[in-house]
């Protein structure tokens, strides 16, 4: 499971539409759809219901969304911490 797949999942979950999520991520729709399908394949369950108007989270998707947001927040925090340490080290 890659961070790109997790970021893609969160964007689609929040936008509820692959096209809008693709624009948000500066991707085209086919790669974004492949990210979602790969994640669903890896997890062994569908995360979304595909509807004529977009995407709706299924219960598994709702559960995963909470974890995905925490994972991305932790990665952001780690990057911030490391950059802060590197900056302080250069200033010493």
LINURNOR-V141371 format. One record per pair of residues at least 12 apart in sequence whose C-alpha atoms are under 7 Angstrom apart, sorted by the first residue. I is the first residue (numbers start at 1). GAP is how many residues later the second one is. Records with the same first field share a line. If there is no record, write none. Layout:
I = GAP + GAP
This chain:
1 = 38
5 = 30 + 31 + 34
6 = 62
8 = 24 + 27 + 28
9 = 27
10 = 55 + 58
13 = 44
16 = 38 + 39 + 40
17 = 37 + 38
18 = 36
47 = 13 + 14
48 = 13
